Amino acid sequence: LDTIIKNVDCVVLAHSNEGSSGLLLKAIASGTRFVTAGSRTLHEVADYAGGQWSPLSSSCLARTLATIPVQVPSPVELPGPRDFAEALLLN
């Protein structure tokens, strides 16, 4: 799955469920463009991480996809298991 996300032009996440998305975090970490549609959580992450968001409708999503930037974002290093363990043990 990681290899697929690194090699696609854009990851699209479109749903109304609130909560985190492992696929979205993988796209951000890989430096893969992403477009989100629907939930408030996806909107907030898109705003924070430099992605695109649209309302959850096929016409709105199509318009948003037509305007995604050509420039590919830089990969982001996300905290890993070691960071989590150190935070637990040292704080």
N, C-alpha and C positions, 0 to 999 in steps of 0.2 A: 504494500500500500504506500509506503514512504517513497519508493521509486516511482510509482505512478504519479503521485502528487508533485514530485520534483520535475517530472517530464511533460506535464500538461501545460497548456498556455494559460488556463484559468480554471479555478475551482469555483463552482457555484453551489451555494447552500441556500435552499429556499424551503422554509418551514415556519410554522407558527409556534412550535414548542419553545418555551423559555428554558435556558440553561446553556451550559458550555458545550462546545463542539470540538472534539478531538481532531476532526478533519480540518476544521478552520485553523486550529493551532498548528497543525502540520503544514498547512499552506503558508502561514505567516513565517514559521521557522525556516521553510525551504526557500522563501523569497518568490513564491508563486503568486501571481495576481489572483485576486478573489473578488467575487461579487456575492453579496448576501441579499436575501429578500425575506420579509416577513417579520419575525419576532423582534421585540425591543432589544433583547440581548444581542442578536446579530447586528442590529443597527448600531448599538454602542461599540461593539468590537470593530466594526467597519470604520466608524469614526476615529476610534483610538489608533487603529493599526494601518490606516491609510487605504482602506478598501472602499468599494462602492456598495451602496445599499439601495434597495428599491422596495416599494410596496409589493405585497404578495399577489401579483396578478401577472398573467403571461405577457400582456402588452407593456406593462411597466418594466418588467424584467427584461424584455427584448430591447426596449429603449435604453436601459442602463447598460446592457451588454454591448450595445452599439457605441457607447461612449467611453468604454474603459481605456485607460491610458496605455500607450504602446510601451512605455518604459516599464521594465520589470523591477519590482522592489528588491532591495538587498535582503538576504537572509537575516533572521533575527535569532540570536542565541537565547533559548529559553532555559529556565532552571531545570535541572535534572534531579535524579534520585539522590545524588551526593549532596546537592544544595539543600534538599529537603531534610536529609539526615543531619547535616551540620546545623541547620537552623533549630532542629529539635534538641540536639545535644548541647549546643553552645548558648542557647537562650533560656 
